[in-house]
């Protein structure tokens, strides 16, 4: 049950097509708005429809309830010679009207596939005794288990056949991927899953090491940046990777309240120690040393200052920082440079107000390549570095590559940390 006591699944309605009566309900786990004595006659032609709708997801709504079905038609001139040479049925889910139909689609299709296979192999649905003995209690049990667990069931349907259904997990849309983001694995990948991915995604995954940013991966794999970003978003959606900031000894981090979870969970502590030990270290790192180093990031401390202060030779500071950023124990304090030259803001407003969007966007992207325009308060130093610019210790912008266009001296910058 959900928090407001609304069931995840109201009922399952099993219907068949009769050559004399047409579509009719054979069994339903409970009465709904779609029952025969309610409004079934309105939707019967969609529950057991013509062949052009077979194996399609049917979604119908009446008042506060929604019906989801996947009509099945089995053609066999010998087996169903007294029923127009075919057998039509549909096992429909009745769910709340506000529920997302996509969450139930896989379960509805899978149940239809189970029943089709049982009918072909054992006449499970056309044998009245089998249907009465096994189908009715199985449908009742499916509804009960899904409502109890909120998402899945495992029910014995017939003989040694178990029906395993699971509702799809609802996931938010993945965030936009920036060129300066660094992907890190958050779950292990099975070889079988990797083989099913497209070649471009396989190349991208092979370049993920927790240190290379998206722009660098695009260059190393000789893949268009937009395609790499799309692949990253897909991997984020499937909970394969997460994004963390670029590692640098000049980065600033601060400890988050989530550090209490690490302190209280022994399994998380073992995982941390296993991950951050330096390759080739003679002694294994202790959790005390790791935790002490993490807690040293107070008030936005620089990574290099913490490393020099702690002097932990058996701890890989790169792994420690990236792992803690991935888990949320540390938060990056980002640096934004803001130019005091007001002309860049006036130019941006002028470009936006004149012409259509198609004409402005190419000009804007070209204009963004200059350091003067990048320092408008919307790009952190990571994003600026991906365009080929870095700031010296005296806050003077320099071109990282000799081929980069020369930088016009600028009067001053404001530095914003957040």
C-alpha positions in Angstrom: 0.0 0.0 0.0 1.1 3.6 -0.6 1.3 6.2 2.1 -2.2 7.4 1.5 -3.7 3.9 1.6 -4.4 3.8 -2.2 -3.5 0.4 -3.5 -0.8 0.0 -6.1 -3.1 -2.4 -8.0 -6.9 -2.4 -7.5 -7.5 -5.6 -9.4 -6.7 -7.9 -12.3 -9.6 -8.5 -14.7 -9.3 -11.6 -17.0 -11.6 -11.4 -20.1 -12.2 -13.7 -23.1 -13.9 -13.4 -26.4 -17.0 -15.6 -26.9 -18.3 -16.0 -30.4 -21.9 -15.6 -29.1 -21.5 -13.0 -26.4 -18.5 -11.1 -27.6 -15.9 -9.9 -25.1 -16.9 -10.9 -21.5 -15.3 -10.9 -18.1 -14.4 -14.4 -16.9 -12.9 -13.4 -13.6 -11.8 -10.3 -11.7 -10.2 -10.2 -8.3 -12.7 -7.4 -7.2 -15.4 -5.2 -8.6 -14.2 -2.1 -10.3 -15.5 0.6 -12.6 -14.7 -1.8 -15.5 -16.9 -4.7 -14.2 -19.6 -6.1 -16.4 -22.4 -4.7 -14.2 -20.7 -1.2 -14.3 -19.2 0.2 -17.6 -17.6 -2.9 -19.3 -20.0 -2.6 -22.2 -18.4 0.7 -23.1 -14.9 -0.7 -23.5 -15.4 -4.4 -24.4 -14.3 -3.8 -28.0 -11.0 -2.6 -26.8 -10.4 -5.3 -24.2 -10.6 -8.1 -26.8 -10.2 -6.1 -30.0 -9.5 -6.9 -33.6 -6.1 -8.3 -34.7 -4.6 -4.9 -35.5 -4.5 -4.1 -31.7 -3.1 -7.4 -30.5 0.1 -7.2 -28.4 -0.5 -3.5 -28.1 -0.7 -1.7 -24.7 -4.4 -0.7 -24.2 -4.9 2.1 -21.7 -8.5 3.2 -20.8 -9.7 5.5 -18.0 -13.1 5.7 -16.2 -13.4 8.1 -13.3 -10.7 7.4 -10.8 -9.5 4.1 -12.2 -7.4 3.1 -15.2 -7.3 -0.2 -17.2 -4.1 -1.5 -18.7 -4.2 -4.5 -21.0 -2.3 -6.4 -23.7 -4.7 -8.3 -25.9 -3.6 -11.7 -27.1 -4.9 -13.7 -30.1 -3.8 -17.3 -30.6 -4.6 -18.7 -34.0 -5.0 -22.4 -34.5 -7.5 -23.9 -37.0 -7.4 -27.3 -35.4 -7.4 -26.4 -31.8 -10.0 -23.7 -32.0 -12.1 -24.9 -34.9 -15.3 -24.3 -32.9 -14.2 -20.7 -32.0 -13.5 -19.1 -35.4 -10.0 -20.8 -35.4 -8.7 -18.4 -32.8 -8.7 -17.7 -29.1 -8.7 -14.1 -27.7 -8.0 -13.1 -24.1 -6.7 -10.2 -22.1 -5.5 -10.0 -18.5 -5.9 -6.4 -17.5 -4.5 -4.4 -14.6 -6.9 -1.9 -12.9 -4.8 0.9 -11.3 -5.4 4.4 -9.9 -6.1 6.9 -12.6 -3.2 9.1 -11.4 -0.7 6.3 -11.7 1.9 6.2 -14.5 0.9 3.5 -17.0 4.6 3.0 -18.1 5.4 1.8 -14.6 3.0 -1.2 -15.2 3.6 -1.9 -18.9 6.3 -4.5 -18.5 4.3 -6.4 -15.9 1.2 -6.4 -18.0 3.0 -7.6 -21.1 4.9 -10.3 -19.1 1.7 -11.7 -17.6 0.1 -11.9 -21.0 3.2 -13.7 -22.3 3.0 -16.2 -19.4 -0.6 -17.0 -20.1 -0.1 -17.3 -23.8 2.7 -19.9 -23.3 0.6 -21.9 -20.7 -2.3 -22.0 -23.1 -0.2 -23.1 -26.1 1.6 -25.8 -24.0 -1.2 -27.0 -21.7 -4.5 -25.5 -22.8 -4.4 -23.7 -19.5 -7.1 -21.1 -20.4 -9.4 -23.3 -22.5 -9.6 -26.1 -20.0 -12.3 -25.0 -17.6 -11.0 -27.2 -14.7 -7.5 -25.9 -15.0 -8.6 -22.4 -15.3 -10.9 -22.6 -12.3 -8.3 -24.4 -10.1 -5.2 -22.4 -10.9 -6.0 -19.1 -12.6 -8.3 -17.5 -10.1 -6.2 -18.1 -7.0 -3.0 -17.1 -8.9 -4.5 -13.7 -9.9 -5.7 -13.1 -6.4 -2.2 -13.8 -5.1 -0.6 -11.5 -7.7 -2.7 -8.6 -6.6 -2.1 -9.3 -2.9 1.7 -9.6 -3.2 2.1 -6.5 -5.4 0.0 -4.4 -3.0 2.0 -5.8 0.0 5.4 -5.2 -1.5 4.5 -2.2 -3.5 6.3 -3.3 -6.6 6.8 -7.1 -7.3 5.4 -10.6 -6.9 6.4 -14.3 -7.4 3.4 -16.5 -7.7 3.0 -20.2 -8.6 0.6 -20.2 -11.6 0.5 -23.9 -12.6 2.6 -27.0 -11.9 6.2 -25.7 -11.8 5.5 -22.4 -13.5 6.1 -19.3 -11.4 5.0 -15.8 -12.5 7.6 -13.2 -11.5 6.4 -9.6 -12.1 8.0 -6.3 -11.1 6.8 -2.8 -11.6 9.3 -0.4 -13.1 11.1 1.9 -10.8 10.2 5.5 -11.3 13.4 7.5 -12.0 13.9 11.2 -12.5 15.3 12.6 -15.7 19.1 12.6 -15.6 20.7 16.1 -15.1 22.4 17.8 -18.0 26.0 16.7 -18.4 28.7 19.4 -18.6 32.0 19.0 -20.4 33.8 19.4 -17.1 31.9 16.7 -15.3 33.8 13.5 -14.3 31.9 10.2 -14.5 32.4 7.5 -11.9 30.9 4.1 -11.6 28.4 3.6 -8.8 27.5 0.0 -9.5 29.3 -3.0 -11.0 28.6 -3.8 -14.7 28.0 -7.4 -15.8 29.8 -8.5 -19.0 26.4 -9.6 -20.4 25.1 -6.1 -19.9 28.2 -4.5 -21.5 27.9 -6.7 -24.6 24.3 -5.5 -25.2 25.4 -1.9 -25.3 26.1 -0.1 -28.5 29.8 0.2 -29.6 30.0 3.9 -28.8 28.8 3.4 -25.2 31.3 0.6 -24.8 34.1 2.9 -25.9 32.9 5.6 -23.5 32.7 3.1 -20.6 36.2 1.8 -21.2 37.5 5.4 -20.7 35.8 6.0 -17.4 38.4 6.0 -14.6 37.0 8.6 -12.1 39.6 11.2 -13.1 39.0 12.0 -16.8 36.3 14.6 -17.5 33.7 14.3 -20.3 35.6 16.6 -22.7 38.8 14.5 -22.2 36.9 11.2 -22.8 35.4 12.7 -26.0 39.0 13.5 -27.2 40.5 10.2 -26.2 37.7 8.1 -27.8 37.5 10.4 -30.9 33.8 10.7 -30.3 31.6 13.7 -30.8 31.1 15.6 -27.5 27.3 15.6 -27.9 27.2 11.8 -28.3 29.4 11.3 -25.3 27.1 13.5 -23.2 24.1 11.6 -24.4 25.7 8.3 -23.5 26.6 9.6 -20.0 23.0 10.7 -19.5 21.8 7.2 -20.4 24.3 5.6 -18.0 23.2 8.0 -15.2 19.5 7.1 -15.9 20.3 3.4 -15.5 22.2 4.1 -12.3 25.6 2.9 -13.7 27.5 6.2 -13.2 27.3 9.4 -11.3 29.0 12.7 -12.0 31.7 14.3 -9.7 33.9 17.4 -10.1 37.3 17.4 -11.8 40.1 16.5 -9.3 42.7 19.1 -8.6 45.0 19.8 -5.7 43.7 23.4 -5.8 40.1 22.3 -5.3 38.3 23.2 -2.1 35.9 20.8 -0.4 33.7 20.9 2.7 32.4 18.0 4.8 28.6 17.3 4.5 26.2 16.0 7.2 26.2 12.7 5.4 29.5 11.9 7.1 27.5 10.7 10.1 26.3 7.7 7.9 29.9 6.7 7.3 30.8 7.0 11.0 27.9 4.7 12.0 28.0 2.1 9.3 30.8 -0.5 9.5 30.1 -1.8 5.9 30.6 1.7 4.5 33.8 2.0 6.4 35.2 -1.2 5.0 34.2 -0.1 1.5 36.0 3.2 1.9 39.2 1.7 3.2 39.2 -0.9 0.4 38.7 1.8 -2.3 41.2 4.5 -1.2 44.3 2.4 -0.3 47.3 3.5 -2.4 48.5 1.0 -5.0 51.7 -0.6 -3.8 51.3 0.6 -0.2 53.1 -1.5 2.3 50.6 -1.0 5.1 46.8 -1.1 4.7 45.0 2.1 5.5 42.9 2.2 8.7 39.4 3.8 8.8 40.7 6.1 11.5 43.3 7.6 9.1 40.7 7.9 6.3 38.1 9.5 8.5 40.6 11.9 10.0 41.7 13.0 6.6 38.1 13.5 5.4 37.2 15.6 8.5 40.2 17.8 7.8 38.3 19.4 5.0 36.8 22.2 7.1 35.7 25.6 5.9 36.6 24.8 2.3 40.1 23.5 2.7 42.4 23.1 -0.3 43.2 19.4 -1.2 47.0 20.2 -1.2 46.8 21.7 2.3 45.0 18.7 3.7 47.5 16.3 2.0 50.5 18.2 3.4 49.0 18.3 6.8 48.0 14.7 7.1 50.9 13.0 5.4 49.1 9.7 4.9 51.4 7.8 2.6 49.1 4.7 2.4 46.1 6.7 1.3 45.5 7.7 -2.3 44.2 11.3 -1.9 42.7 11.3 -5.5 40.7 8.2 -4.8 39.7 9.5 -1.4 38.4 12.8 -2.6 36.6 11.4 -5.7 35.0 8.6 -3.7 33.8 11.0 -1.0 32.4 13.3 -3.7 30.6 10.4 -5.3 29.1 9.2 -1.9 28.3 12.8 -0.8 30.6 12.9 2.2 32.5 15.9 0.6 31.0 18.7 -1.4 33.1 20.7 -3.9 33.2 24.5 -3.2 33.2 25.8 -6.7 35.0 28.9 -7.9 33.3 31.4 -10.3 35.2 34.2 -11.9 33.3 37.3 -12.7 34.7 40.0 -15.0 34.2 43.6 -14.0 34.0 44.6 -17.7 30.4 45.5 -18.1 30.6 45.3 -21.9 30.2 41.5 -22.0 26.8 41.7 -20.2 25.7 44.5 -22.6 26.8 42.4 -25.6 24.9 39.4 -24.3 21.7 41.4 -23.9 22.1 42.9 -27.3 22.6 39.5 -29.0 19.5 38.1 -27.2 17.2 40.9 -28.1 18.1 41.1 -31.8 17.3 38.3 -34.3 15.7 34.9 -33.9 17.1 32.0 -31.7 18.6 30.1 -34.7 20.8 33.1 -35.6 21.8 34.0 -32.0 22.9 30.5 -30.9 25.8 30.0 -33.3 27.1 33.5 -32.7 26.7 33.1 -29.0 28.6 29.8 -28.9 31.4 31.3 -30.9 31.5 34.4 -28.7 31.6 32.2 -25.6 35.1 30.9 -26.5 36.7 34.2 -25.3 37.9 34.4 -21.7 36.2 37.7 -21.4 32.8 36.3 -22.0 33.3 33.0 -20.1 33.9 35.0 -16.9 30.2 36.1 -16.6 29.4 34.3 -13.3 27.8 31.2 -14.9 31.0 29.2 -15.6 33.2 27.8 -12.9 36.9 27.4 -13.3 36.5 23.8 -14.4 34.3 24.8 -17.4 36.7 27.6 -18.2 39.6 25.1 -18.2 37.8 22.9 -20.6 37.8 25.8 -23.0 41.6 26.0 -22.7 42.0 28.7 -20.1 43.5 28.6 -16.6 44.0 31.1 -13.9 47.4 31.6 -12.3 47.9 32.0 -8.6 47.8 35.7 -9.1 44.3 35.4 -10.7 45.6 36.2 -14.2 44.0 34.2 -17.0 46.4 32.4 -19.4 45.9 30.3 -22.4 46.7 26.6 -21.6 47.5 25.8 -25.3 49.9 27.9 -27.5 47.3 27.8 -30.3 44.7 29.4 -28.2 43.8 32.9 -29.3 45.5 35.7 -27.3 43.9 37.0 -24.2 43.1 40.7 -23.9 44.3 42.0 -20.5 41.4 42.6 -18.2 41.2 45.1 -15.3 39.9 42.9 -12.6 37.8 39.9 -11.5 35.5 39.1 -8.7 35.8 35.5 -7.3 32.7 33.8 -6.0 32.8 30.6 -4.0 29.7 28.5 -3.7 
